[in-house]
């Protein structure tokens, strides 16, 4: 994962420099940069603790907890960016903003509750090498995080598709729209499909 993340970053560094780094600073730009580069932190920690020989159990537990909390926090920020995008697609509808804000505050609260319970139930994975750091929870509490985010993303995706179909129907042509708006619709659906692809493994965990 760390290799793929690094490779992807190098592939897009020229576009990011032109379109992001050279643009004016704004709250959305800060959120993007955090979402873009923060995965290096928890992914690097994951690699480090897996290759750290004779790691202290206390240190292992602390780093594993931080890594998971940091990763879920980054995911929530990503969802915040998607919420802002949906808000923009609906021409800054106040009603939609209130609905999305309540929805993501609720999902954020569920995730905080799940993470607190998850970090309190960490144990060494059976058959792990001695003195290794390979912790997980014997419960399926992590599924709560995934399913809550999936529900929220499903709502955002349906709102995006509905707006896209409505807009394209009115104009009778996708080519009358700007590349930016078209990218919003395309990437929003593809992002959802990428998240939804993890559903079979979650279903196996539940069973």
N, C-alpha and C positions, 0 to 999 in steps of 0.2 A: 504493500500500500504506500509506503514511504517512497519507494522508487517510482511508482506510477504518479504520485503527487508531484514529485520533483520534475519528472519528465513533462507532465502537463504544464507546469509552471514555465518551464523553458520554452515550450511550444508557443505559449501565448504572451511571452514577455514583451514582444514588440507592440502588439495590439494594446496591452495593458498600459504600456508607457504612453502611447499616443492618446488613448481614449480615457484613461483613468488618472494616471499620475500627473499628466499635464492639464487636467481639468481643474476647475475651481473646487476648493474644499467645501464640503457640505456634510451634514449628518449621514446622508445615504452613502456618500463616498467613504466615510469612516467605517460604516457598517460593512460595506463591501470589502474593504481592505482587511478588516478583522476576520471576516468569514473566509476570505481567500487564503490568508497566511496563518491563521491560528491553528488549522489542522496539522501544521508542521510540529507544533508543540506537543499535543497529545500523542501523535503518531511516533514522534521521536522518543518520547518517554516509553511508549509501548515496546519499541525495539530495544531500548536501553535495559528495561527491567527483565526482558526475556533473555538477554545475553549477559546479565550481571551475575557472576558466580558467587555463591555463598552470600546472597543478599539477606540483610537483617529482616526478620518478619514484620517488625514495626514499620520499617522503611517501605517494604513491599506493599503493605496495606495502605499506607498513606499515599504512595505514588499511584497505586491502582485506583483508589478512590478519587484522587485529583484528576486522573486521566479520564475517567468515565464522566465525572461531573463537568469537566471542561469541554468534553466532546458534546454532551447533551446541551450545554449552554450555547455552544457554537451552532448547533442545529436549530435551537430556538431563535437565534439571531438571524439565521438563514430564512426561517419562516417569517420573521419580521420583515425582511426585504421583500419576500413574495407578497406579503400583505400590503406593503406600500405600493408594489407594482399593480396589484389588483385595484387598490384605491385609485391609482392614476388612470387605469383603464376605464373605471366607472366615473371619470371626470370629477374626482374628489367628492364623491357622495358622502354626506355627513352620516346618513343612516347606515350605509355600508361600513363606514369607519367605526361607528359605535359597535356594530355587530361583530366585526372582525376583532376589535380590541377586546371585547368581552370574551370571545371565543378563545383567543390566544392567551389571555390572562388565566382563564380556566385551565387550558391545557398546560400552561406553565406551572400552575399550582399542582396539578396532577403529577407532573414530572418531578417537581421538587419533593413531593411526598414519596414517590416511588424511589428516588435516588437516596433519600434518607434511610428508607427501609432496606435498600439494596446494599449500601455501604455497611450497614449494621449486621448483615448476614453473610459477609464474605468468608469463604473457606478455601483451602487449597484443593485444586482439582484432583480427584483420585488418579493414581498412577503417574503423578507428576514426578520428575527427577528430584532427588533430595536437595534441599537448600535452594530450590528454584522459586521463582515468583510467578505463579500461575493461578491466580485467584478467580473465583466466580461464586455466584450465589446459588445455593441449592434450590431456591424458589424461582418461579417464573416472573418475578416482579419486573424484570427488564422488559418483558413483553408489553407491560402497561405503557411504558414510554413510547415504544414503537407504534402501538395501536392508536394511542392518543394523537401522536403526530400524523399518522396516516389518515385519521378521521378529519383532522384539520386541513391537511393537504388535499383530501378529496373534495372538501367544500370549496377550497380555493380553486382547484382545478375545474370543478363544475361551473363556478362563477366565471372563470376565464373562458371556457368553451362556450358558455351561453353568450357572453359578451362578443366573442369572436364571431359566432354564427349570426348574431343579430347585426353586427357591423358589416360583415361581408355580404349579408343578404340585402342590406340597404344599398350598398355600393355596387352589387352585382359582380364585383371583381376584386380578387385579392391584390391585384397589381396596383390598385389605386391607393393603397395604404403605404405608409412609410416602412422602410426596412426595419426600423426599431419596433414599431407596433407589431409587425408580422413576426419578428423574433420573439416578442413577448408571448404570443400565442403558441408558437412552435415549441419554444424551450420550456414553457410552463407545462405542456402536455408531456414532453419527453422526460422532464424532471419527475413528474408524478409516476410515470411508468417505471422509472429507475427505482423509486421507493417501493412501488407496488411489487416489484420483482422479488423483494425480500419476504413477501407474505408466506410462501410455501414453507420456508424454514421456521418462521414464527408459528405456523400451524403445527409443525412437527413438535416444537417445544411445548405447545399447549397440550398436545396429546401425550 
